[in-house]
Amino acid sequence: MSRVHLTYAEPATLAHPGGWTSPAHCLENREAAERLRDATNLLSGRNAAARRTWRIVDCPGGNCGVRR
């Protein structure tokens, strides 16, 4: 399995008029990314989870420079 990057975006608000995208996390595989997504949604609450759009994409390489 290959490493993936996980991010989420939120729509525009007063605090972030242009919207907001989380920093990427580099994870060992898609299953780990899905677990982190699900845990983040659970801890953040239903309202926060409902407004987030999640992305899981392939990591471009072994030393991608993204937080692990």
C-alpha positions in Angstrom: 0.0 0.0 0.0 1.2 3.5 -0.7 1.3 6.6 1.5 -1.5 9.1 1.2 -2.1 12.8 2.1 -5.2 13.7 4.1 -6.7 17.3 4.2 -10.0 18.9 4.7 -11.5 22.2 3.6 -14.2 24.3 5.2 -16.3 26.9 3.5 -15.9 30.7 4.0 -16.7 32.1 7.4 -16.2 35.5 9.1 -12.9 34.3 10.5 -11.8 32.8 7.1 -13.6 34.7 4.3 -11.8 32.7 1.6 -12.5 29.4 3.3 -9.9 27.2 5.0 -7.9 24.1 4.1 -6.1 22.1 6.8 -2.4 21.3 6.7 -1.8 17.9 5.0 -1.0 14.8 7.0 1.1 12.1 5.3 -0.2 8.7 6.5 0.9 5.1 5.8 -2.2 4.2 3.7 -5.8 5.0 2.9 -7.2 3.0 5.9 -5.1 5.1 8.3 -6.3 8.3 6.6 -10.0 7.1 6.9 -9.5 6.3 10.6 -8.0 9.8 11.3 -10.8 11.4 9.3 -13.4 9.5 11.3 -11.8 10.3 14.6 -11.4 14.0 13.8 -15.1 14.1 12.8 -16.2 12.4 16.0 -14.1 14.7 18.2 -15.1 17.8 16.4 -18.8 17.3 16.6 -21.6 16.9 14.1 -21.7 20.6 13.0 -18.0 20.8 12.2 -18.1 17.4 10.5 -21.0 18.4 8.3 -19.2 21.4 6.8 -15.9 19.7 6.0 -14.9 18.3 2.6 -12.2 15.7 3.0 -9.5 14.7 0.4 -7.3 11.6 0.4 -4.8 11.7 -2.3 -1.6 9.7 -3.1 1.6 10.9 -1.6 4.0 12.1 -4.3 7.0 10.4 -2.8 8.8 9.1 0.3 10.2 12.4 1.5 7.2 14.6 0.6 7.9 17.2 3.4 4.4 16.8 4.9 3.8 16.3 8.6 3.7 12.6 9.6 
